[in-house]
Amino acid sequence: MPATTSDIIVQFVETSDRDKRRAIAKRYGLTLVDAHEEPLAYLYEADTDNLTQLCNELTNEDYVLVASPPDTFTYRSISQGVV
């Protein structure tokens, strides 16, 4: 059975650079759809059977603040907590 294509939003820490973001996207097989600069958040498509597990794994990455499906996404800031 093929994996389901799902949208996922990933918010990166401000200190992440383009190479670090690309490496994370490549490691998890994410395809960039759109980007938002303030806060630094990216909309990706991911082929996965378990979106919750993928979000948890991404959130554990050093340069990721939060990863979630668009309908449950909450912007976060290092200095302000949940916005």
N, C-alpha and C positions, 0 to 999 in steps of 0.2 A: 504494500500500500504506500503510495507516495506521500511525502510530507505535505502539510498544509502551509500555504503562503500566508503569513500574518504580518501586520504592521507592528512596529515596535519603536518607541521613542527612547532615545538614550541621551541623558544629560551628562556632559563631561565636566570635570573640574576645570577651572580657569587656567591652570598651569599645564594642561595637556596641549601638546602640539599636534600638527597635522599628521606627522608620522606615527605618533602613538595612537591617534584615533583611527587611522587607516589600518594599523596592525591589529587592533581590536576587531574592527569590522571584518577584516580578512580571516582572522582566527575563527570567528563565529559564522562566517558565510553570509554576512549582511550586505544588502544592496542599498546604497544611498538613494533616497527618494527626494528629500528636501532637507534644508538646514535653516536654523534660526540662530542668530548670533548672540542675542542677549535675552536670556541666558543661553549658553552654548549647548544647544539641543539639536539632535539630528533625528529625522524620520527615516527608518530603514524598513526594508522588506526582508523577512527571514523565512526560510523553509524549515519548519520544525513541527514535530508532533507534540511537543510539550513546551508551549510558550511560557508558562510559569517557571519552569526549570531554567529556560534560556534567560529570562529576566533576572532570576536569582544569580545565575552564574555571571552575567554581565555586571550586576550591581556589586559583586565581589572583586571586580577588576580595580586596580589601583587608580585609574584615571576616570572612573565612572561614578557619578553621584547616585543616579537612579536610572532604572530601565523598566519600562512598563508598556502595556498596550495603550494606544492613544486615549481610549475612553476612561482610563483610570489614572492617567498621568498627572502628577503634581510637580510643578517646578520647585526645585530646591536650591538653596544657596548656602555656601559654607558659612558665611557670616550671619545669615538671617534665619537659618533653620528652614522649616517649611513655609513657603510663601503662599 
